[in-house]
Amino acid sequence: MRKKIVAGNWKMNMDFSEGISLFSEIVNMVRDEKKGDQIAVICAPYIHINSLTQLGAGVVKIGAQNCHQNESGAFTGEISAKMVKSTGCEYVIIGHSERRQYFAETDELLAAKTVIALQNNLTPLFCIGETLDERNNGSYYQVLEKQLENGVFTLNAEDFAKVVLAYEPVWAIGTGLTASPEQAQDIHAFIRAKVEAKYGVNIADDTTILYGGSCNPKNAAELFAQNDIDGGLIGGASLKSRDFVDIVKAFNS
């Protein structure tokens, strides 16, 4: 069964006291507003994740924004999936466009990160998406298919079923631009069709696919109403407690 997930990505924001304050507000508000099987997640910088898992009390789940592809070793400045899991984290973002762009992370590297995350019982939030040039030149279907094939379609069916996909049109991240509900639905349906072709209809029907391009309180309800959109990976709006919780509430609209 598909999960309804709203996952906030704080990126490189919030010092320790700011993060604790914001998260406390979010937990208190989500406790009052979340209904049924909705899942709220905050993917925070590493300095926060241990403390936030204690404060979340099961109301808001915690994720990391990245992990290393190796279990351990001489990788100064990195953090392993095992370390992330030891804090109480349940999720980890893998393949965000900013990691792909600024840190030259390849599909093959992201496939390795996905495997190590799963081995440590973390749920990967695996991101795919096209740039503005790829959208404009019409190659975006091929781009997305390649990212799926090389990134997560290397998994067996049992492991893939544990992955959450996130479609993030790169041209709509931090730009204020947003794919229309129809554009987003078209891509989500395409992704689900590719999952079905690879793993069968049952796994495709159960795969959670999030939308991750400038989702906000004004457009969330219309996006989440689309047949193949199961929630959002939220950037800037997750830095404001009211905005984030209003997006969580959008499932109820």
MIDOSE-1310 file (N, C-alpha, C; in nm, 2 decimals, decimal comma, always signed):
residues 253
mrkk	+0,08/-0,12/+0,00/+0,00/+0,00/+0,00/+0,09/+0,13/+0,00; +0,05/+0,22/-0,09/+0,13/+0,34/-0,09/+0,12/+0,42/+0,04; +0,24/+0,48/+0,08/+0,24/+0,57/+0,20/+0,22/+0,71/+0,15; +0,15/+0,79/+0,23/+0,13/+0,93/+0,21/+0,24/+1,00/+0,29
ivag	+0,33/+1,06/+0,23/+0,45/+1,12/+0,30/+0,47/+1,26/+0,26; +0,50/+1,35/+0,36/+0,55/+1,48/+0,34/+0,68/+1,49/+0,41; +0,79/+1,50/+0,33/+0,92/+1,50/+0,39/+0,99/+1,64/+0,37; +1,03/+1,70/+0,48/+1,09/+1,83/+0,47/+1,24/+1,81/+0,46
nwkm	+1,31/+1,89/+0,37/+1,45/+1,89/+0,35/+1,51/+2,02/+0,39; +1,57/+2,03/+0,51/+1,62/+2,16/+0,56/+1,74/+2,20/+0,49; +1,81/+2,11/+0,42/+1,93/+2,15/+0,34/+2,03/+2,20/+0,44; +2,12/+2,29/+0,41/+2,22/+2,35/+0,50/+2,17/+2,47/+0,57
nmdf	+2,07/+2,45/+0,65/+2,00/+2,56/+0,72/+1,98/+2,51/+0,87; +1,96/+2,61/+0,96/+1,93/+2,59/+1,10/+2,05/+2,55/+1,18; +2,10/+2,64/+1,27/+2,20/+2,60/+1,37/+2,13/+2,52/+1,47; +2,20/+2,47/+1,57/+2,14/+2,38/+1,66/+2,02/+2,43/+1,74
segi	+2,03/+2,55/+1,79/+1,91/+2,60/+1,87/+1,80/+2,63/+1,78; +1,83/+2,68/+1,66/+1,72/+2,71/+1,56/+1,65/+2,59/+1,52; +1,72/+2,48/+1,50/+1,66/+2,36/+1,45/+1,57/+2,30/+1,56; +1,62/+2,30/+1,69/+1,54/+2,25/+1,80/+1,41/+2,33/+1,81
slfs	+1,42/+2,46/+1,80/+1,30/+2,54/+1,81/+1,20/+2,51/+1,70; +1,25/+2,51/+1,58/+1,16/+2,49/+1,46/+1,09/+2,35/+1,47; +1,17/+2,25/+1,50/+1,12/+2,11/+1,51/+1,02/+2,10/+1,62; +1,04/+2,16/+1,73/+0,94/+2,15/+1,84/+0,81/+2,21/+1,80
eivn	+0,81/+2,32/+1,72/+0,69/+2,38/+1,67/+0,62/+2,28/+1,58; +0,70/+2,22/+1,49/+0,64/+2,13/+1,39/+0,58/+2,01/+1,46; +0,65/+1,95/+1,55/+0,59/+1,83/+1,62/+0,46/+1,86/+1,69; +0,46/+1,98/+1,76/+0,33/+2,01/+1,83/+0,22/+2,04/+1,73
mvrd	+0,25/+2,10/+1,62/+0,14/+2,12/+1,52/+0,10/+2,00/+1,45; +0,20/+1,92/+1,41/+0,16/+1,79/+1,34/+0,08/+1,70/+1,43; +0,11/+1,70/+1,55/+0,04/+1,61/+1,65/-0,11/+1,65/+1,64; -0,14/+1,77/+1,63/-0,28/+1,82/+1,62/-0,35/+1,80/+1,49
ekkg	-0,26/+1,81/+1,38/-0,32/+1,82/+1,25/-0,32/+1,69/+1,16; -0,22/+1,61/+1,19/-0,20/+1,49/+1,10/-0,31/+1,39/+1,13; -0,36/+1,33/+1,02/-0,47/+1,23/+1,03/-0,43/+1,10/+0,97; -0,48/+0,99/+1,02/-0,47/+0,86/+0,96/-0,33/+0,81/+0,94
dqia	-0,30/+0,77/+0,82/-0,18/+0,71/+0,79/-0,07/+0,80/+0,73; -0,10/+0,93/+0,74/+0,00/+1,03/+0,68/+0,13/+1,02/+0,76; +0,24/+1,04/+0,69/+0,37/+1,03/+0,75/+0,44/+1,17/+0,73; +0,49/+1,23/+0,84/+0,57/+1,35/+0,83/+0,71/+1,32/+0,86
vica	+0,80/+1,37/+0,78/+0,95/+1,34/+0,80/+1,02/+1,47/+0,79; +1,12/+1,49/+0,87/+1,21/+1,60/+0,86/+1,35/+1,55/+0,83; +1,41/+1,59/+0,72/+1,55/+1,55/+0,69/+1,64/+1,66/+0,72; +1,71/+1,65/+0,83/+1,79/+1,76/+0,89/+1,94/+1,74/+0,87
pyih	+2,02/+1,85/+0,89/+2,16/+1,84/+0,89/+2,20/+1,74/+1,00; +2,32/+1,68/+0,99/+2,37/+1,58/+1,08/+2,37/+1,63/+1,23; +2,40/+1,76/+1,25/+2,41/+1,80/+1,39/+2,28/+1,79/+1,47; +2,17/+1,77/+1,39/+2,03/+1,77/+1,46/+1,98/+1,63/+1,48
insl	+2,02/+1,54/+1,40/+1,93/+1,42/+1,38/+1,92/+1,34/+1,51; +2,02/+1,33/+1,59/+2,01/+1,25/+1,72/+1,91/+1,32/+1,81; +1,92/+1,45/+1,83/+1,83/+1,52/+1,92/+1,68/+1,52/+1,86; +1,67/+1,53/+1,73/+1,53/+1,54/+1,68/+1,46/+1,40/+1,69
tqlg	+1,54/+1,29/+1,68/+1,47/+1,16/+1,70/+1,41/+1,15/+1,84; +1,48/+1,21/+1,94/+1,42/+1,21/+2,07/+1,30/+1,30/+2,08; +1,30/+1,41/+2,02/+1,19/+1,51/+2,03/+1,07/+1,46/+1,94; +1,10/+1,39/+1,84/+0,99/+1,35/+1,74/+0,88/+1,26/+1,80
agvv	+0,92/+1,18/+1,90/+0,83/+1,09/+1,97/+0,74/+1,02/+1,88; +0,78/+0,98/+1,76/+0,70/+0,90/+1,67/+0,60/+0,99/+1,59; +0,59/+1,11/+1,63/+0,49/+1,20/+1,56/+0,55/+1,25/+1,43; +0,68/+1,29/+1,43/+0,75/+1,33/+1,31/+0,87/+1,24/+1,30
kiga	+0,89/+1,17/+1,19/+1,01/+1,09/+1,17/+1,12/+1,17/+1,12; +1,24/+1,11/+1,13/+1,37/+1,19/+1,10/+1,44/+1,11/+0,99; +1,50/+1,20/+0,90/+1,58/+1,15/+0,79/+1,71/+1,23/+0,79; +1,81/+1,17/+0,73/+1,94/+1,24/+0,69/+1,93/+1,28/+0,55
qnch	+2,02/+1,37/+0,51/+2,02/+1,42/+0,38/+2,12/+1,35/+0,28; +2,19/+1,26/+0,34/+2,29/+1,19/+0,26/+2,36/+1,09/+0,34; +2,43/+0,99/+0,28/+2,51/+0,90/+0,35/+2,62/+0,86/+0,26; +2,73/+0,80/+0,31/+2,84/+0,75/+0,23/+2,81/+0,61/+0,18
qnes	+2,88/+0,58/+0,07/+2,85/+0,45/+0,01/+2,92/+0,33/+0,07; +3,02/+0,36/+0,16/+3,09/+0,26/+0,23/+3,04/+0,24/+0,38; +3,06/+0,13/+0,43/+3,01/+0,10/+0,57/+3,09/+0,18/+0,67; +3,23/+0,19/+0,65/+3,31/+0,27/+0,74/+3,45/+0,29/+0,67
gaft	+3,54/+0,36/+0,73/+3,67/+0,37/+0,67/+3,73/+0,51/+0,68; +3,84/+0,53/+0,61/+3,91/+0,66/+0,62/+3,85/+0,76/+0,52; +3,74/+0,81/+0,55/+3,66/+0,91/+0,47/+3,63/+1,03/+0,55; +3,73/+1,11/+0,58/+3,72/+1,22/+0,66/+3,60/+1,31/+0,62
geis	+3,52/+1,35/+0,72/+3,41/+1,44/+0,69/+3,28/+1,37/+0,64; +3,29/+1,24/+0,62/+3,17/+1,17/+0,57/+3,10/+1,10/+0,69; +2,97/+1,05/+0,66/+2,90/+0,98/+0,76/+2,84/+0,86/+0,70; +2,84/+0,75/+0,77/+2,79/+0,62/+0,71/+2,65/+0,60/+0,74
akmv	+2,59/+0,51/+0,66/+2,45/+0,47/+0,69/+2,43/+0,41/+0,82; +2,53/+0,33/+0,87/+2,53/+0,27/+1,00/+2,52/+0,38/+1,11; +2,60/+0,49/+1,09/+2,60/+0,60/+1,19/+2,47/+0,67/+1,19; +2,41/+0,69/+1,07/+2,28/+0,76/+1,06/+2,18/+0,67/+1,13
kstg	+2,18/+0,54/+1,11/+2,08/+0,46/+1,17/+2,09/+0,45/+1,32; +2,21/+0,46/+1,37/+2,23/+0,46/+1,51/+2,17/+0,57/+1,59; +2,14/+0,68/+1,52/+2,08/+0,80/+1,58/+1,93/+0,78/+1,60; +1,87/+0,68/+1,54/+1,73/+0,66/+1,54/+1,66/+0,71/+1,41
ceyv	+1,74/+0,76/+1,31/+1,68/+0,80/+1,18/+1,62/+0,68/+1,11; +1,52/+0,71/+1,03/+1,45/+0,60/+0,95/+1,46/+0,63/+0,80; +1,50/+0,75/+0,76/+1,50/+0,78/+0,62/+1,63/+0,84/+0,58; +1,67/+0,84/+0,46/+1,78/+0,91/+0,41/+1,76/+0,95/+0,26
iigh	+1,78/+1,08/+0,23/+1,77/+1,13/+0,09/+1,89/+1,08/+0,01; +1,87/+1,03/-0,10/+1,97/+0,98/-0,19/+1,95/+1,04/-0,33; +2,05/+1,10/-0,39/+2,04/+1,15/-0,53/+1,97/+1,28/-0,55; +1,96/+1,36/-0,44/+1,91/+1,50/-0,46/+1,99/+1,57/-0,57
serr	+1,92/+1,65/-0,65/+1,98/+1,72/-0,76/+2,10/+1,80/-0,72; +2,10/+1,86/-0,60/+2,21/+1,94/-0,55/+2,33/+1,85/-0,53; +2,31/+1,73/-0,48/+2,42/+1,63/-0,47/+2,48/+1,59/-0,61; +2,38/+1,57/-0,70/+2,43/+1,53/-0,83/+2,50/+1,65/-0,90
qyfa	+2,45/+1,77/-0,88/+2,52/+1,89/-0,95/+2,64/+1,93/-0,88; +2,64/+1,96/-0,75/+2,76/+2,02/-0,68/+2,86/+1,92/-0,64; +2,82/+1,79/-0,63/+2,92/+1,69/-0,58/+2,94/+1,58/-0,68; +2,89/+1,60/-0,80/+2,92/+1,51/-0,91/+2,88/+1,37/-0,88
etde	+2,77/+1,35/-0,81/+2,73/+1,21/-0,78/+2,66/+1,15/-0,90; +2,71/+1,03/-0,94/+2,66/+0,96/-1,06/+2,56/+0,86/-1,02; +2,48/+0,81/-1,12/+2,38/+0,71/-1,09/+2,44/+0,59/-1,03; +2,56/+0,55/-1,07/+2,62/+0,43/-1,02/+2,66/+0,45/-0,87
llaa	+2,71/+0,57/-0,83/+2,74/+0,60/-0,69/+2,61/+0,59/-0,61; +2,51/+0,65/-0,67/+2,38/+0,66/-0,59/+2,32/+0,52/-0,58; +2,34/+0,43/-0,67/+2,30/+0,29/-0,66/+2,37/+0,22/-0,54; +2,50/+0,25/-0,52/+2,57/+0,20/-0,41/+2,52/+0,25/-0,28
ktvi	+2,49/+0,38/-0,28/+2,44/+0,44/-0,16/+2,30/+0,38/-0,12; +2,22/+0,36/-0,22/+2,09/+0,30/-0,19/+2,11/+0,16/-0,13; +2,20/+0,08/-0,18/+2,22/-0,05/-0,13/+2,26/-0,05/+0,02; +2,36/+0,04/+0,05/+2,41/+0,05/+0,19/+2,30/+0,10/+0,28
alqn	+2,22/+0,19/+0,23/+2,11/+0,24/+0,31/+2,01/+0,13/+0,35; +1,98/+0,05/+0,25/+1,88/-0,06/+0,27/+1,94/-0,16/+0,37; +2,07/-0,19/+0,35/+2,14/-0,29/+0,44/+2,14/-0,24/+0,58; +2,12/-0,11/+0,61/+2,12/-0,06/+0,74/+1,98/-0,02/+0,78
nltp	+1,88/-0,07/+0,71/+1,74/-0,05/+0,75/+1,69/+0,09/+0,74; +1,75/+0,17/+0,65/+1,70/+0,30/+0,62/+1,62/+0,30/+0,50; +1,52/+0,38/+0,50/+1,43/+0,40/+0,38/+1,49/+0,51/+0,29; +1,54/+0,47/+0,17/+1,59/+0,57/+0,08/+1,48/+0,66/+0,02
lfci	+1,49/+0,79/+0,02/+1,41/+0,88/-0,06/+1,49/+0,91/-0,18; +1,47/+0,83/-0,29/+1,56/+0,84/-0,41/+1,51/+0,94/-0,51; +1,59/+1,04/-0,54/+1,54/+1,15/-0,62/+1,59/+1,14/-0,76; +1,50/+1,17/-0,85/+1,53/+1,18/-1,00/+1,47/+1,31/-1,05
getl	+1,52/+1,36/-1,16/+1,46/+1,48/-1,22/+1,55/+1,54/-1,33; +1,48/+1,62/-1,41/+1,55/+1,67/-1,53/+1,58/+1,82/-1,51; +1,68/+1,87/-1,59/+1,71/+2,01/-1,59/+1,62/+2,09/-1,68; +1,63/+2,22/-1,68/+1,54/+2,30/-1,77/+1,58/+2,27/-1,92
dern	+1,71/+2,26/-1,95/+1,75/+2,23/-2,08/+1,69/+2,09/-2,13; +1,69/+2,00/-2,04/+1,64/+1,86/-2,07/+1,49/+1,87/-2,09; +1,42/+1,95/-2,01/+1,28/+1,97/-2,03/+1,25/+2,03/-2,16; +1,32/+2,14/-2,19/+1,30/+2,22/-2,32/+1,33/+2,14/-2,44
ngsy	+1,43/+2,05/-2,44/+1,47/+1,98/-2,56/+1,40/+1,85/-2,57; +1,31/+1,82/-2,48/+1,23/+1,70/-2,49/+1,29/+1,57/-2,45; +1,41/+1,57/-2,39/+1,48/+1,45/-2,36/+1,45/+1,40/-2,22; +1,35/+1,47/-2,15/+1,34/+1,44/-2,01/+1,29/+1,30/-1,98
yqvl	+1,21/+1,24/-2,06/+1,17/+1,10/-2,04/+1,29/+1,01/-2,04; +1,38/+1,03/-2,13/+1,50/+0,94/-2,14/+1,59/+0,97/-2,02; +1,60/+1,09/-1,98/+1,68/+1,12/-1,86/+1,63/+1,05/-1,74; +1,50/+1,06/-1,72/+1,44/+1,00/-1,60/+1,45/+0,85/-1,60
ekql	+1,43/+0,79/-1,72/+1,44/+0,64/-1,74/+1,59/+0,60/-1,71; +1,68/+0,67/-1,75/+1,82/+0,64/-1,73/+1,86/+0,64/-1,58; +1,81/+0,75/-1,51/+1,83/+0,76/-1,37/+1,77/+0,65/-1,29; +1,65/+0,60/-1,33/+1,59/+0,49/-1,27/+1,67/+0,36/-1,30
engv	+1,70/+0,34/-1,42/+1,76/+0,21/-1,46/+1,90/+0,20/-1,39; +1,98/+0,30/-1,39/+2,11/+0,29/-1,33/+2,11/+0,31/-1,18; +2,01/+0,37/-1,13/+2,01/+0,40/-0,98/+1,94/+0,30/-0,90; +1,81/+0,27/-0,93/+1,74/+0,18/-0,84/+1,69/+0,05/-0,91
ftln	+1,68/+0,05/-1,04/+1,63/-0,07/-1,11/+1,74/-0,18/-1,10; +1,86/-0,16/-1,04/+1,96/-0,26/-1,02/+1,92/-0,35/-0,90; +1,82/-0,30/-0,82/+1,78/-0,37/-0,70/+1,68/-0,49/-0,74; +1,68/-0,59/-0,65/+1,58/-0,69/-0,67/+1,45/-0,64/-0,62
aedf	+1,34/-0,71/-0,65/+1,21/-0,66/-0,63/+1,18/-0,64/-0,48; +1,23/-0,73/-0,39/+1,21/-0,71/-0,25/+1,28/-0,59/-0,20; +1,40/-0,56/-0,24/+1,46/-0,43/-0,19/+1,40/-0,31/-0,26; +1,37/-0,31/-0,39/+1,31/-0,20/-0,45/+1,18/-0,16/-0,38
akvv	+1,10/-0,25/-0,33/+0,98/-0,23/-0,27/+0,99/-0,14/-0,14; +1,11/-0,13/-0,09/+1,14/-0,05/+0,03/+1,18/+0,09/+0,00; +1,19/+0,12/-0,13/+1,24/+0,26/-0,17/+1,12/+0,35/-0,19; +1,14/+0,48/-0,15/+1,04/+0,58/-0,19/+1,11/+0,67/-0,30
laye	+1,04/+0,69/-0,41/+1,09/+0,77/-0,52/+1,04/+0,92/-0,50; +1,13/+1,01/-0,55/+1,09/+1,15/-0,54/+1,12/+1,21/-0,68; +1,02/+1,26/-0,75/+1,05/+1,33/-0,87/+1,07/+1,48/-0,84; +1,18/+1,53/-0,87/+1,21/+1,67/-0,85/+1,26/+1,74/-0,98
pvwa	+1,17/+1,80/-1,05/+1,22/+1,88/-1,17/+1,32/+1,98/-1,13; +1,45/+1,97/-1,17/+1,55/+2,06/-1,12/+1,52/+2,20/-1,15; +1,45/+2,23/-1,26/+1,42/+2,36/-1,30/+1,31/+2,43/-1,20; +1,26/+2,35/-1,12/+1,15/+2,40/-1,02/+1,20/+2,40/-0,88
igtg	+1,33/+2,38/-0,86/+1,38/+2,37/-0,72/+1,45/+2,51/-0,68; +1,39/+2,58/-0,59/+1,44/+2,70/-0,54/+1,42/+2,82/-0,64; +1,34/+2,79/-0,74/+1,32/+2,90/-0,85/+1,19/+2,97/-0,83; +1,10/+2,91/-0,76/+0,96/+2,96/-0,75/+0,88/+2,90/-0,86
ltas	+0,94/+2,84/-0,96/+0,86/+2,77/-1,06/+0,81/+2,64/-1,01; +0,70/+2,59/-1,06/+0,64/+2,46/-1,02/+0,58/+2,40/-1,14; +0,60/+2,27/-1,15/+0,53/+2,20/-1,26/+0,38/+2,21/-1,23; +0,31/+2,22/-1,33/+0,16/+2,22/-1,31/+0,12/+2,09/-1,26
peqa	+0,00/+2,08/-1,20/-0,04/+1,94/-1,15/-0,05/+1,84/-1,27; -0,08/+1,89/-1,39/-0,09/+1,80/-1,50/+0,05/+1,76/-1,54; +0,14/+1,85/-1,55/+0,28/+1,81/-1,58/+0,34/+1,71/-1,48; +0,32/+1,74/-1,35/+0,37/+1,65/-1,24/+0,30/+1,51/-1,25
qdih	+0,17/+1,51/-1,27/+0,10/+1,38/-1,28/+0,15/+1,30/-1,40; +0,17/+1,37/-1,52/+0,22/+1,30/-1,63/+0,35/+1,23/-1,60; +0,45/+1,30/-1,53/+0,57/+1,24/-1,50/+0,56/+1,13/-1,40; +0,48/+1,15/-1,30/+0,46/+1,04/-1,20/+0,40/+0,92/-1,26
afir	+0,30/+0,94/-1,35/+0,24/+0,82/-1,42/+0,35/+0,75/-1,50; +0,44/+0,83/-1,57/+0,54/+0,77/-1,65/+0,64/+0,69/-1,56; +0,67/+0,74/-1,44/+0,76/+0,67/-1,35/+0,69/+0,54/-1,30; +0,57/+0,55/-1,27/+0,50/+0,43/-1,22/+0,49/+0,32/-1,33
akve	+0,47/+0,37/-1,45/+0,47/+0,27/-1,56/+0,60/+0,20/-1,58; +0,71/+0,27/-1,56/+0,84/+0,21/-1,57/+0,86/+0,11/-1,46; +0,82/+0,15/-1,34/+0,83/+0,05/-1,23/+0,75/-0,07/-1,26; +0,63/-0,06/-1,31/+0,55/-0,17/-1,35/+0,61/-0,26/-1,45
akyg	+0,67/-0,20/-1,55/+0,74/-0,28/-1,65/+0,86/-0,36/-1,60; +0,92/-0,30/-1,49/+1,04/-0,37/-1,43/+1,00/-0,47/-1,33; +0,91/-0,43/-1,24/+0,88/-0,51/-1,12/+0,74/-0,57/-1,12; +0,65/-0,53/-1,20/+0,51/-0,58/-1,20/+0,42/-0,48/-1,14
vnia	+0,29/-0,51/-1,17/+0,18/-0,41/-1,13/+0,17/-0,40/-0,98; +0,19/-0,50/-0,90/+0,16/-0,50/-0,76/+0,27/-0,40/-0,69; +0,39/-0,42/-0,73/+0,49/-0,33/-0,67/+0,47/-0,19/-0,72; +0,44/-0,17/-0,85/+0,42/-0,04/-0,90/+0,30/+0,03/-0,82
ddtt	+0,20/-0,04/-0,80/+0,08/+0,02/-0,73/+0,12/+0,06/-0,59; +0,21/-0,01/-0,53/+0,25/+0,01/-0,39/+0,36/+0,11/-0,37; +0,43/+0,15/-0,48/+0,54/+0,24/-0,47/+0,50/+0,39/-0,45; +0,55/+0,45/-0,34/+0,53/+0,59/-0,31/+0,62/+0,68/-0,40
ilyg	+0,55/+0,77/-0,46/+0,63/+0,87/-0,55/+0,59/+1,01/-0,50; +0,69/+1,08/-0,46/+0,67/+1,22/-0,41/+0,70/+1,32/-0,51; +0,64/+1,43/-0,50/+0,68/+1,55/-0,59/+0,77/+1,64/-0,51; +0,88/+1,69/-0,58/+0,97/+1,77/-0,51/+1,02/+1,90/-0,58
gscn	+0,93/+1,97/-0,63/+0,96/+2,09/-0,70/+0,88/+2,21/-0,66; +0,93/+2,28/-0,55/+0,86/+2,41/-0,50/+0,72/+2,38/-0,47; +0,69/+2,27/-0,40/+0,56/+2,24/-0,34/+0,54/+2,33/-0,22; +0,43/+2,39/-0,21/+0,40/+2,49/-0,10/+0,25/+2,48/-0,06
pkna	+0,22/+2,55/+0,05/+0,08/+2,54/+0,10/-0,03/+2,57/-0,01; +0,00/+2,66/-0,10/-0,10/+2,70/-0,20/-0,12/+2,59/-0,31; -0,02/+2,52/-0,34/-0,04/+2,42/-0,45/-0,04/+2,28/-0,41; -0,02/+2,25/-0,28/+0,00/+2,11/-0,23/-0,13/+2,03/-0,25
aelf	-0,24/+2,08/-0,22/-0,37/+2,01/-0,23/-0,40/+1,96/-0,37; -0,38/+2,05/-0,47/-0,40/+2,02/-0,61/-0,30/+1,91/-0,66; -0,18/+1,93/-0,61/-0,08/+1,83/-0,65/-0,11/+1,69/-0,59; -0,14/+1,69/-0,46/-0,16/+1,56/-0,39/-0,29/+1,50/-0,44
aqnd	-0,38/+1,57/-0,51/-0,50/+1,51/-0,56/-0,48/+1,43/-0,68; -0,37/+1,44/-0,74/-0,34/+1,37/-0,87/-0,32/+1,22/-0,83; -0,36/+1,13/-0,93/-0,36/+0,99/-0,90/-0,23/+0,93/-0,86; -0,12/+0,98/-0,91/+0,01/+0,91/-0,89/+0,10/+0,99/-0,81
idgg	+0,05/+1,10/-0,74/+0,14/+1,18/-0,65/+0,10/+1,15/-0,51; +0,20/+1,10/-0,43/+0,17/+1,04/-0,30/+0,22/+1,13/-0,19; +0,26/+1,25/-0,22/+0,31/+1,34/-0,12/+0,42/+1,43/-0,18; +0,50/+1,49/-0,09/+0,60/+1,59/-0,14/+0,73/+1,58/-0,06
ligg	+0,84/+1,61/-0,14/+0,97/+1,64/-0,07/+0,99/+1,79/-0,07; +0,98/+1,85/+0,04/+0,96/+1,99/+0,06/+1,09/+2,06/+0,10; +1,13/+2,16/+0,03/+1,25/+2,24/+0,06/+1,22/+2,36/+0,14; +1,22/+2,48/+0,08/+1,21/+2,60/+0,16/+1,09/+2,61/+0,25
aslk	+0,97/+2,55/+0,21/+0,85/+2,56/+0,29/+0,87/+2,48/+0,42; +0,97/+2,39/+0,43/+0,99/+2,31/+0,55/+1,06/+2,39/+0,66; +1,11/+2,51/+0,62/+1,18/+2,59/+0,72/+1,08/+2,68/+0,79; +0,96/+2,67/+0,76/+0,85/+2,75/+0,83/+0,75/+2,65/+0,88
srdf	+0,73/+2,64/+1,01/+0,65/+2,54/+1,07/+0,51/+2,54/+1,02; +0,45/+2,66/+1,01/+0,31/+2,67/+0,96/+0,30/+2,62/+0,82; +0,39/+2,66/+0,73/+0,39/+2,62/+0,59/+0,40/+2,47/+0,58; +0,49/+2,41/+0,65/+0,52/+2,27/+0,64/+0,39/+2,19/+0,69
vdiv	+0,34/+2,23/+0,80/+0,22/+2,16/+0,85/+0,10/+2,18/+0,76; +0,09/+2,30/+0,70/-0,02/+2,32/+0,61/-0,01/+2,23/+0,48; +0,11/+2,19/+0,45/+0,13/+2,10/+0,34/+0,09/+1,96/+0,38; +0,13/+1,92/+0,51/+0,08/+1,79/+0,56/-0,07/+1,79/+0,56
kafn	-0,13/+1,90/+0,60/-0,28/+1,90/+0,60/-0,34/+1,89/+0,46; -0,27/+1,92/+0,36/-0,32/+1,92/+0,22/-0,38/+1,79/+0,18; -0,33/+1,68/+0,24/-0,39/+1,55/+0,21/-0,54/+1,55/+0,25; -0,58/+1,63/+0,34/-0,72/+1,63/+0,39/-0,81/+1,72/+0,32
s	-0,76/+1,79/+0,22/-0,84/+1,89/+0,15/-0,93/+1,82/+0,04
